[in-house]
Amino acid sequence: MENEKIGERLASIETELKNQGNKLTNLEKDKELLYRLTIVSEQQQEMNKNQQIQLNKMDKTFNNINLNLTKLNLSQDELQNNIKNISKRVDGIEEDLKTESSKGTISFNEILYKYLIWWILLPTVIISAWILFKLGL
């Protein structure tokens, strides 16, 4: 009977050893998997660092582009204001040129008015007044 108990105990110990062996094999597989996951995690962290560096560079680049576009818009506004001012000055010059060119032309009415009053009408009035004075009228 004791042999039977020893046999049973031996069988249960063998079963337990097999279970422990399976657990040990599973732990070794888990250890290998954990090692692989650790490597992948480290690689991912390194990739994240590199990506963050690239994102920071892109952020600086976009900020510079934004700054340059703002400067370009301001210079375009200034250029438009300068063009408006130049246009006003050109309009003023055109008006002055029209005024000066009209002064340079000979106006028949002005000449007739000046010479008719001073050279024809005035002597006629003086002669008429002298004649009337002589005639006593």
One Martini backbone bead per residue (centre of mass of N, CA, C, O) as a GRO file, in nm:
protein
  137
    1MET     BB    1   0.054   0.066  -0.016
    2GLU     BB    2   0.293   0.238  -0.017
    3ASN     BB    3   0.357   0.208  -0.313
    4GLU     BB    4   0.106   0.341  -0.415
    5LYS     BB    5   0.155   0.612  -0.282
    6ILE     BB    6   0.422   0.657  -0.415
    7GLY     BB    7   0.315   0.639  -0.704
    8GLU     BB    8   0.115   0.871  -0.681
    9ARG     BB    9   0.314   1.079  -0.597
   10LEU     BB   10   0.496   1.048  -0.841
   11ALA     BB   11   0.280   1.123  -1.049
   12SER     BB   12   0.219   1.405  -0.933
   13ILE     BB   13   0.508   1.508  -0.961
   14GLU     BB   14   0.532   1.473  -1.266
   15THR     BB   15   0.298   1.655  -1.337
   16GLU     BB   16   0.414   1.899  -1.198
   17LEU     BB   17   0.676   1.911  -1.366
   18LYS     BB   18   0.540   1.951  -1.636
   19ASN     BB   19   0.401   2.214  -1.557
   20GLN     BB   20   0.661   2.359  -1.488
   21GLY     BB   21   0.789   2.324  -1.767
   22ASN     BB   22   0.571   2.480  -1.916
   23LYS     BB   23   0.605   2.739  -1.757
   24LEU     BB   24   0.903   2.779  -1.829
   25THR     BB   25   0.861   2.796  -2.132
   26ASN     BB   26   0.667   3.035  -2.120
   27LEU     BB   27   0.865   3.225  -1.980
   28GLU     BB   28   1.077   3.222  -2.204
   29LYS     BB   29   0.888   3.334  -2.420
   30ASP     BB   30   0.817   3.591  -2.263
   31LYS     BB   31   1.105   3.697  -2.244
   32GLU     BB   32   1.151   3.723  -2.548
   33LEU     BB   33   0.909   3.910  -2.599
   34LEU     BB   34   1.000   4.132  -2.405
   35TYR     BB   35   1.260   4.194  -2.553
   36ARG     BB   36   1.131   4.277  -2.821
   37LEU     BB   37   0.952   4.502  -2.704
   38THR     BB   38   1.185   4.672  -2.598
   39ILE     BB   39   1.314   4.727  -2.870
   40VAL     BB   40   1.068   4.855  -3.005
   41SER     BB   41   1.035   5.082  -2.797
   42GLU     BB   42   1.312   5.214  -2.844
   43GLN     BB   43   1.269   5.269  -3.143
   44GLN     BB   44   1.018   5.445  -3.107
   45GLN     BB   45   1.153   5.662  -2.936
   46GLU     BB   46   1.359   5.745  -3.152
   47MET     BB   47   1.152   5.821  -3.365
   48ASN     BB   48   1.010   6.038  -3.194
   49LYS     BB   49   1.252   6.223  -3.167
   50ASN     BB   50   1.297   6.270  -3.469
   51GLN     BB   51   1.011   6.378  -3.522
   52GLN     BB   52   1.028   6.619  -3.330
   53ILE     BB   53   1.258   6.760  -3.472
   54GLN     BB   54   1.110   6.791  -3.743
   55LEU     BB   55   0.869   6.953  -3.629
   56ASN     BB   56   1.037   7.191  -3.529
   57LYS     BB   57   1.147   7.269  -3.806
   58MET     BB   58   0.871   7.313  -3.938
   59ASP     BB   59   0.777   7.532  -3.749
   60LYS     BB   60   0.997   7.733  -3.824
   61THR     BB   61   0.935   7.743  -4.123
   62PHE     BB   62   0.640   7.839  -4.099
   63ASN     BB   63   0.706   8.097  -3.947
   64ASN     BB   64   0.882   8.218  -4.172
   65ILE     BB   65   0.664   8.217  -4.389
   66ASN     BB   66   0.466   8.396  -4.237
   67LEU     BB   67   0.653   8.639  -4.211
   68ASN     BB   68   0.704   8.679  -4.515
   69LEU     BB   69   0.404   8.722  -4.591
   70THR     BB   70   0.359   8.968  -4.415
   71LYS     BB   71   0.575   9.144  -4.548
   72LEU     BB   72   0.457   9.126  -4.832
   73ASN     BB   73   0.185   9.258  -4.766
   74LEU     BB   74   0.300   9.526  -4.661
   75SER     BB   75   0.456   9.600  -4.920
   76GLN     BB   76   0.207   9.599  -5.102
   77ASP     BB   77   0.055   9.823  -4.958
   78GLU     BB   78   0.277  10.034  -4.994
   79LEU     BB   79   0.281  10.022  -5.302
   80GLN     BB   80  -0.013  10.111  -5.344
   81ASN     BB   81   0.020  10.385  -5.207
   82ASN     BB   82   0.242  10.487  -5.399
   83ILE     BB   83   0.070  10.467  -5.655
   84LYS     BB   84  -0.147  10.665  -5.565
   85ASN     BB   85   0.043  10.905  -5.527
   86ILE     BB   86   0.150  10.907  -5.817
   87SER     BB   87  -0.124  10.945  -5.950
   88LYS     BB   88  -0.182  11.218  -5.823
   89ARG     BB   89   0.070  11.359  -5.936
   90VAL     BB   90   0.003  11.311  -6.234
   91ASP     BB   91  -0.263  11.461  -6.233
   92GLY     BB   92  -0.138  11.731  -6.149
   93ILE     BB   93   0.053  11.752  -6.392
   94GLU     BB   94  -0.166  11.749  -6.608
   95GLU     BB   95  -0.305  12.005  -6.517
   96ASP     BB   96  -0.059  12.187  -6.541
   97LEU     BB   97  -0.015  12.127  -6.843
   98LYS     BB   98  -0.285  12.235  -6.941
   99THR     BB   99  -0.246  12.518  -6.835
  100GLU     BB  100   0.020  12.579  -6.987
  101SER     BB  101  -0.087  12.512  -7.275
  102SER     BB  102  -0.311  12.729  -7.270
  103LYS     BB  103  -0.105  12.964  -7.243
  104GLY     BB  104   0.052  12.898  -7.525
  105THR     BB  105  -0.193  12.976  -7.669
  106ILE     BB  106  -0.373  13.139  -7.913
  107SER     BB  107  -0.626  13.376  -7.853
  108PHE     BB  108  -0.843  13.544  -8.038
  109ASN     BB  109  -1.021  13.681  -7.822
  110GLU     BB  110  -0.795  13.815  -7.658
  111ILE     BB  111  -0.672  13.981  -7.882
  112LEU     BB  112  -0.925  14.133  -7.967
  113TYR     BB  113  -0.980  14.263  -7.695
  114LYS     BB  114  -0.718  14.415  -7.655
  115TYR     BB  115  -0.703  14.570  -7.936
  116LEU     BB  116  -0.986  14.690  -7.948
  117ILE     BB  117  -0.966  14.864  -7.695
  118TRP     BB  118  -0.674  15.004  -7.728
  119TRP     BB  119  -0.654  15.064  -8.063
  120ILE     BB  120  -0.959  15.132  -8.145
  121LEU     BB  121  -1.162  15.239  -7.929
  122LEU     BB  122  -0.999  15.462  -7.790
  123PRO     BB  123  -0.943  15.648  -8.033
  124THR     BB  124  -1.240  15.678  -8.109
  125VAL     BB  125  -1.332  15.815  -7.851
  126ILE     BB  126  -1.137  16.053  -7.864
  127ILE     BB  127  -1.225  16.163  -8.137
  128SER     BB  128  -1.524  16.196  -8.067
  129ALA     BB  129  -1.479  16.392  -7.833
  130TRP     BB  130  -1.337  16.615  -8.002
  131ILE     BB  131  -1.564  16.662  -8.198
  132LEU     BB  132  -1.776  16.738  -7.989
  133PHE     BB  133  -1.616  16.973  -7.877
  134LYS     BB  134  -1.605  17.140  -8.143
  135LEU     BB  135  -1.922  17.133  -8.180
  136GLY     BB  136  -2.056  17.161  -7.883
  137LEU     BB  137  -2.177  16.889  -7.758
   0.00000   0.00000   0.00000
